[in-house]
């Protein structure tokens, strides 16, 4: 369960979107691109576990109408991208960084980048922003605090397993071996300390998976500038359908100057 994923069906792009490809290591990742104004930051939008870029076309369209060039990305093993295994934000940081590199190669990003991510995607963009100097703003919905922390939390939430239960730690070891990553490096709290970009963290108000206490750890670690917003009544990954979402996001972008 820690390395598997479910692929959503994919759509064909329509104007102003064009399908393009991003090379991340030896994997080819599907992406949609809509070009905007050169003096606006380029937006990269990343989905959560088991989802795909198709679910984020509406968000991307709002950003594009604001003038942003927008790149929607299918992470590895999702949507139309290559790959079989997920690392819940581990190797996916490399996918986000590859998307930034691909945008630069296409002449985009001269005004910097703004990253949008949800759940696993939120972890991926925060970790990417920690090492990419031209990221100016990050909008992250429902990130977890650390890989180990979220696995322990979900084991308790879904299966009632206590933290000391040995099978949980063993499952993490197997996941590390199968997918080739270090679980201890996937630490969103640690990454947030190194993010210089402005950060908007969104809490889904009815989300037991990434509750306020978890997201707050990421928020407290970021040195600022930063904002936090609770999407009242929103389930996990459901903030964009909550009242006040776009007012909050667009005000944040305005305040940040992107």
N, C-alpha and C positions, 0 to 999 in steps of 0.2 A: 504493500500500500504506500510506502514512503517513496518509491521510485516509479510507480506506475501512474498513468494518466488516461484521461478519456478525450478522444478527439471529437471536436464539434464539426459539423458539416461546414463547408466553406462556400462563399458566394463569389460571383464574378463582380469586379469593380464597375462602378458607373461614374460618370463625370461629377465632380472634378478629380475623382480618384483614378490612379493608375497602379497596376500591380508591378511590384519590383521585388528584388531579392537582395538579401543581406548575407554575407558570408561570415559565419562565426566559427572559427577553427575549421574543422572538416565538415561542418553542417551548413546547408543552405536554408535560410529562414525566409518565409513569406512575409511580405510587407505591402502595405498600400501607402501611396504618397499623393498628397494634394499640395500643390505649390501655392505660396502666398507672397507677402511683401518682404523685400530684402531687409528692411529695417526692423522687422519683428523677429523675436526669438523663434527658432524652430522648435516645434513641440513633438516629442516622442511619447507615444501612449502605449502602455503595456498592460495586458490582462492578467487575471489570476489563474489559479490551478484549474484545469479542466475546461477552460474557456478559450476564446480566440479573438482575434482583432475584429471580427464581424460584429461583436457585441458593443464595440466602441466607436462605430462609425458616427453615431449621433453626437457623441462628445467631440470627436475629431472635426465634424462639420461645423459645430459652434466655434471652435477655435480657428478653423480656416476662414470663416466669415469675419472673424475679428482681425484677420490679416496674417495669421501664422501659417507658415508651411508646416504640414503635419505628416508625421510618419507613424502609421499604426503597425505594430509588430506582433507577429506570432512567435512566441518563445519556442525553444526546442521541444519537440515531441508534442506540439500543440498545433491545431489548425492545419495549415498547409505546409508547415515547416518539417524539415527532416529531424531525425532523432527518435529514440525509443524511451528514454529515461528522463525523469525530472529530478532536480535536486532542491526544489522548493526555494529557489533564490540563490543557490550556490553558483553553479556554472551559468545560471541565467544572468548574472551580472555581466559576464562576458558577452552575452547576446545583446544587452543594452549598449554596451560599449561598442560593439560591432555596428549597431544601428547608428550611433553617433558618427563613427568613422565613415560609414556609407553615406550619411547625409553630407558630411564635409566633402567627400569625393564628388558629390553632385552639385557642389557650389552652394550648399545650404549651411546655416549655422554661423554666418558672419556676425550676426547680432547675438550669438549665444544660443543656449538651449533652455527649454523648460520641459521637465520630465513629469509625466503623469503615470502613476502605477496603482494598482489595486491588489491587495492581499499579497500573494507571491510576487506580483509585479511591483507592489510598493516596496517590498524588501529589495528587489532587484535594482530599482531606480535609486533608492537611497544609497545602496552599496556602490553603484556606479558613480553617483554624484560625489562620493567621498574621494574619488581618484581622477575625476575629470574636471579640469579647471575652468572650462567655459560653460558649465551648467550654472545658470543664473537663478533658477527657481525650481522647486520640487513640490508637486501636489501628490501626497501619498495617502491612500485610503486603506485603513485596516491592516497596517503592517504588524508582523509579530516581532517580539523582542530578540529572540535567538532561536536557532534551529532546535537545539536541545530543549529549550524552554517550551517551544510550541508543541513539540512531540509529546513531552510530558503532560502538557495541558490538555492536548487532544486525547491522549490515552486515558486521562482521568474523566474528561468530558463525555467521550463516546463509549468507553468500556468500563469506567469505574475503577481503573487500575491505579494504585498508589504509586508515588514517585519512586519508591524503593523496589518496585516489582522488576525483577532482573530481565524479563523478556523485552522490556522497552529499550534498555540500554543495548541489548543484543541486537534488536531490530535496527537501531541506529548504526551499529558496527557493520551489519550486513549491507545496509543502504550505502554507507561510505565505500565499501568494497565493490559493490555492484556498479555504482555510478561514478566512482573515482573522484571523490571530493573529501574535504575535511570538514566535518560538521561544526567544529569549534570555530572555524573561520566565518561561518555564516551567522554573524552577530550584528543585528541591525542597530542595537544600542551603541556598540563600539563604532560602527560606521558613521552614525549620526554625529558623533563627536568631531569627525573630520570633514563634515559637509560645511562649506562656506556659503553655499547658496541659501537664499531664503526658503523656508520650509513651511508648507501648510499641511498639517496632519488632520485627517478626517476620521472621526470615530463613528461607526455605524451604531446607532442608538440601541438597536435590539440584536446585538451580535454577541453571543456567548463565546465565539471562537477567538476573537481578538477584542476583548472588552476594554473598557476605559483604562483599567490599571495597567494593561499590557502596552497599549499605545502610549500611555503617559510616560513610560520608561524611555521610549524613543524620543518623545518630545523634550523631556528633561535633559537628555544628553546633548541635544543640539545647542551650540553656542549662540544661535540667533543670527539674524532676525527670524521670528517664527510665529505662527498662529496655530490655534487648535479650534476645530469646529465639530460639534456633535450633530449628526444627521438624525434628528429625532424620528423614532419609529422605523428607521431603515434596518433591514436585515443585512447580513454579511454581503459586502460588495454592492449594496443597494443605494448608496448615498446619492447618486446622480438623479434618482427618481424622487428624492425627498424635497420638501419645500425649503427654499433658501439655498439650494446647492449652487446654482449659477450666480446668484447675487454674491455669495461668499467667495467663490473661485475667481470671478472677474474682478471683484474688489481687491483681492489679494494680488492678482496680476497687475492691476493698476498701481497699487501701492509699491509693488516691487519694480515697476518701470519696464516690464516686459510686454 
